[in-house]
Amino acid sequence: MLRLPLLLKAGSLTAVLLLLVFGLSMIDGLANERMAYRSQAAASIESSLAGSQALAGMVLTRRCVETFEKTVVRDNERSVERSEVVSVLRALPQTSSWVSQGRIEPRYRGLYKVNSFAINADEVADWRSMKELAPMPLRAPAVAVRCDPALIEFSLADPRGIRSVRLRGPGADIEIRPSVNSGTFSRGFEARLPVADTALDAPIQLRLAVEMVGIESVGFVPLAVDNAVTLKSDWPHPSFSGAFLPLTRSVSSEGFEARWSVSSLAAQARFQLGPSAIGCAPSRSSAKGCLQTFGVDFIDPVNPASLSDRATKYGILFIVLTFAGIVLLEVLKGQTVHPVQYLLIGAAMAVFFLLLLSLSEHIAFVQAYVLAALACVALLTVYAKAVLGGWRRALPMAGGLCVLYGVLYLVLQSEQHALLAGSLLVFAVLAGVMLLTRHVKWGRVDASA
């Protein structure tokens, strides 16, 4: 039967762990607060520059108004009432080919960095004919049909991001203006189609060149029968997103190049067009009112706040493993460690995560990690020398801490293998404890507690 001193010590260590869990939760809350500040910085830059972008390429449209007349009898008096129905004729391209070149231009709000980009995107769109734009015939009961001139329309998710735009038609440039009463995009641009009604059966090729800026992501809307997009950038950490992944891609330390090929048989954007359709960023292309898109997010894998937040989630595991090592020394060497000393050791390990968060806001994450780890290992080693009674017992603890911090860094750098690394670490510690204590007579330890 367990003796009272052993129960008291177990209860004391449990209370110490609860205090440390509370402290780690406060540090984790601080990391979440820092991530919220980063989101506020991104929103601030977006309000002053432009948001995530999506390009919806050229569409030929024509607005027609049908007038209807109806004879109405009221109070034995006959009158004629008129009504109008607006229809939008639309001719979508047979092929659309985008060739885009981008570069990252980091923006800062205080300590926080946001990836903005500048992209030059050129589209070549071909129509076999434009017969869908032919004026509507007069059909009963309509009494008149009026069609506006045919237009070339295209859209950008955030028009503030346009730096320059050029549209070239058959033989000459075409003047562009913001859309007025567009039937295709809620935000967009338009130009007069320089083709007479008698030539609508002929093929046409149009070229669009857009220079634009935005933040964090860019996407393309597949409106043609056959859509091809090539995108190059100097950003080495792309995250391809949206409805379609690239057909081919190459990523290196100098940037990436990706190529998409999307057929209208797979895409739904052609059928989503309407006055409420908005070109959204790839990550939000499934939101209500958004056209289907595909593209890339310019993610930053070294986000100090998010990495610190992930590190803090492993804090209690590291403290428990360290405490297990100290308990093992108590059992094997007969050295007594007071619960207050456990508390101080755990507090020093918790302060590591606070140091990591604060240092990483001012220097590179890897440098912040090394400095915080060295400071905590040095402090704990010196303290363990006094608590455990010499360097011979303190140095193994220091080595174990170095291994723990090394494993944690590997886990942070490779999120896909985090569970595997953590599982192997716990298994290794458990196996070590079992092997080292396989000859311990636990009844004697209980009696000497």
N, C-alpha and C positions, 0 to 999 in steps of 0.2 A: 504494500500500500504506500502511495506517495506521501512523503513527509511534508509538513507545513512550509519549511524554507523553500523547497523546490516549487511548490505551488505559488508562493509569494513571488519568486523570481519569474516564473512563467507569466503571472499576471502583470508584473512590472514591465516585462518585455512587450507584452501585448499592448499595454498603455503607451509605451514608447512608440511602437509602430503606428498606433492610431494618431498620435501627435504628429508624427512624420508624414502620414498620409494627408492630414489636414494641411500641413505646410506645403506639400507637393501640389495639392489642389489649388492653393493660392498662387503658386508659381505658374501652374497650368492656366489659370484664369488670366494671369498677366500676359502669357504668350498669346492667348486668344484675343486679348485686348489689343495687342500689337498687330495681330492679323487684321482686326477690324480697322485699325488706323491705316493699314496698307490699303484696304478696300476704299477707305475714304479718300486716300491720296489718288487712287485710280479714278474715282468718281470726280474729283476735283480737276484732274487733267482732262478727263473726258468732256467736262463742261466747258473747258477753255480751248480744247483742240478738236477732237472728234472721237466717237466711240468705235466699237468693233464694226467692221465694214463687211458688206456683201454686195457684189455687183450682179445686177440683172441686166443682161445684154440687150441688144437692139430688138425691138418689136415694131412692126408696121401696123398702125391703127387708123381707123377712120370712124368718126362719130356721125351717125345718121339719125334724123328725127322724122318719125312718121306722124302725120296729122290725121286724126279721125274726127268725123262729124256724126252727130246723132241728133235726130229730131225728138224733142221732148214736148209733151202737152201738159200744161199746168193752168188750171182755172180756165179751161176751154181756149187757151192761147197756145199756139204752136211756136216753139223756139228751137234754135239750133245750138247745140253745145259742142264745143271743140275740146279735144284732148290730144296730148302728145306722148309718144313713146320713144325713148332714146335707146338706140342700139349701138353697140361698138363692134365694128368689123375689125378683124385681127388677122394678120398674116405673120406666122412665125417662121424663122429661118430654117432652111434645110440643114445647113451646117453652121457651126459656130466654133471658132478657134481662138483661144486666148493665149497670148504669150506675155508673161509677167516677170518682172525683175524687181526685187524688194531689198530694202536694207533696214536694219533696226536702228532707231534713234532713241536711246534711253532718256526718259524724263524723270525728274525728281521733285518730290514734295517733302521737304525736310530730310529725314533719314531714309525715306522709302523710294524705291525705284519702280517705275512702270515702263514696260516695253511698248513704245510707240513705233510705228513703221511708216516708211514712205515707199510707195509702190508705183511703178510705171506699168500699166496694163494695156495691151493692144488687142483688139478684137477684129477679126475678119469674119463677116457673116454673109452667107449666100442664100438667095431665094431663087427657086426655079421659075417662079412666076409670082405675080401679086394679084391674081384674079380674085382672091378673097376680098379685095378692097373695092371691087367694082360697085358702082352705085346701086343701091337696092331698087328693084323694079317696083312700080306702083301696083299694089295688090289690094283688092277690096277686103274690108270696107275702108281702107285708107284713102284719103282724098288728095294727099300730097306727101312727097318725100323730099327731104332736104339733107344733103350730105356735105359735111365740112371737108376741107382739103385733107388729104392723107398725111399722116405724121410718122416720124421716126421717134420712138420713145425708148428710154433706158433709165435705170434707177440705181441709186447708191443708198445704202442703209442710213448713212448720216451724211447728207449733202454738204455739211460744213467742211468735210474732209477733202473736197475737190480743190486741187491747186491749179490744174489746167485741164482742158478737154478740147479735143479736136475731132471733128466728124467729116469724113471725106466721102462724097458720093461719086457718081459717074463723071469723072473729069474735073471736079472742083470741090472745094470745101463748102460745108453747109453751116449756116448760122444756127447756134443752139441757144435755147432760152429755158428757164424753169417751166415745168408743166403747169398748164392752166386748165382746170376741170378735166384732169386726166381720167380716162376710163380704165387704165391698166395698173398704174402705181399710185399709191397715196402720196409718195414723195418721189419726184423724178424730174427728168429733163426731156425736152422735145425739140424737134426740128421739122421744118416743112419738107415733105418728100418731093424732090424735083422731078417728078414723073407725071406725065399727062395721063388722063383716064384711058386714052386710046392705046397706051403702051403698057398697060398693066399685065398683059400676057407675057411680056418679055422677062428674062432673068435679070437679076441685079445683084451687085456686090457692094457692100458698104464697109468702111473701115472706121473704127472708133479707137482713139487713143486717150487714156485717162491717166492723169497723175494725181494721186490721192494720198492722204495720211489717215491714220487711225490708231487705235491701241489694241493690243493683245490678240486679235484674230481677224482673219480675212476669209471670205467665202465667195463662191460663184454659184449662180442659179442656172441650172441646165434647161434652157427654153427651146433649144433647137432639136431637130430630129437626131442629129449626131453632134455631140459636144466634146471638144478636146480642150484641155487646159494644161499649160505648162507653167510652173512657178519655180523661180529660183530666188534664193535669199542667202544672206550671210549669217543667218541665225542657226547655230548648231544643235538646237534642242527643239525641233518641231514636234507638235502633237497633232496628227492628222485626225480630223473630226468631220462631223456632218453625215449625210446620208450615204456617201460613197468614199471608199479609201482609194489612194492612188493606184494606178495600174503598175507603175514603176516608181521607184524612189531611190535616192542615194543620199546618205547623211554622213558628213565628216566634220572635223573640227573647224573647217572653214565655211560651213554652211550646208545647205541642202538643195536638191533639185527633185521635183516631183511632177509626174504627168498623169492626168486623169483622162479617161475616155468613157463617156456616159451616153447611153442610148435612150431615146424617148420611150422605148419599150419598158425600161426600168424606172425612169424618172417620172415623178408626178407633178413637177412644177408647171408644165404646160396646161394642166387641168386646174391648177390653183389660181390662175390669173383672175383678177377682178379688182374693183376699185379699192378694196381694203387690203390687198396683198402688199406685204412689206418684205423687202429683202433683209433677212436677219443674219446675225453671225452664225457660223456653223454650229457652235455649241448650243444655240437657241433656235435652230431651224425647225424644231418640232413644236415650238410654241404656237399658240393660237394666232392666226393672222399672218403667219410667216411663210414665205415660199421655201420650198425644199432647197437646201444648199449643201455644198461640200467645200472643204478648204482646210485651213491649218490654224492652230492656236500657237502663239509664240510664248510658250510657257517658260518660266524661269525655274529650273530645278533646284537652284541654290537660293531658296527663300528663307532667310534666317529665322523669321518668326515661325513658319510652319515646321522647319526642321527642329527648332527648339521645342515646339509643342510635341512633336513626335518623340523626341528624346525624353521629355518629362514623363510620358506615359510608361516608360520603362523604369522610372525612378524607384518605385516600391520594390520591383523585382531585384534591382541591384542592391538595395539596402537589405532586403531579406537574405540574399546570397552572402553579403558581407557579414551579417549577423550570424549566419550559419557557420561561416569560417571561424568567427571568434568563439562561438559555442564549442566548436570542434577543438580549438586550442584549449579551452577550459577543461574539456573532458580528457584530452590526451596528456596535457601538461600539468593539470591540477592548478591552473592559474585562475583566480577569481576576478571577474570583471563586474563592476557595479552597474546597475541599470542607468545611473546618471551618465556613466562613461559610454554606454551604448547610445544614449540620447545624443551626446555630443558628437560621436562618430557618425550617427545617422544625419544629424544636422549639417555636418561638414559635407556629406555626400549630397544632401539636398541643395546646399548652396552652389554646388557645381552647376546645376541646371540654371540657377539665377545668373551666375557669372556668364554662362554660355549665351543666354538670351541677351544680356546687356552688352557683352563684348562683340557679338556678331552684328550688332547694329552699327558698329564703327569700323570693324576690320573684317577681312575675309573669314568665312565660316570655319574653314579648316584651321586657320590661325587662332581663332577664338576658341575652338574646341581643344587644341593642343595646350594653349595657355591655361584654360580653366582646368583641364585634366591634370596638368603638371602641378598647378597650385594645390589642388585638392589631394593628390597623391602625396606630395611632399608634406602637407599638413598632417594627414592621417598617419603617415609613416613615423614622423617625429612623435606624434601623440601615442601611437601604438607601442613605440619603443619604451615609453614610460609606463604605459598601462600593462603591457605584457611582460615587462621585465627584461628588456635587452633587444639588441639588433637582430639576434638570431631568430627571434620570434616575430619581430616586426617586418623584416625583409620579405618573408614568404607572403605576408599580407599585402605588402606593396606590390609584389609581383602579381598576385591575384587581382588587385585593383587595376593594374595596367592591362591585364587580359580583358577584364570587364569593360573598360573604356574603349579598348580596341575593337571588341565585338560590337559595342554599341555604335561606334562610328561606321563599321561595315554595314550594320543594319540600316542606318540612316541613309547611306549612299546607295543601297540596293533594296528598295521597298519590296520588290517581288520576292526576295529571299528572307524577309524579316522573320516570318513564322519559323522557317527552317532553322535559321541561326539561333533564334531564341530557344527552340526546342532542343537543339543540340547542346546549347550552353547549360540548360537546366539538367539535361541527362548527364552531361559530364560532371557537373557539381554533385548530383545525387550519387553517381557511381563512385566519385572520389570519396565522399563521406562514408559510403557503405564499406568501401575497401579499407579505409583508414581505421574504421571503428569495428571491423569484423571480429577482433579479439577482445573488445572491451566488455567487461562484465557489468552490465547496466544495473544489476542489483547492488553491486558495491558502490557505484556512482550515486545511486539513490540513498544508500545508507550514509554516505559521506557528505551529502548536500547540506 
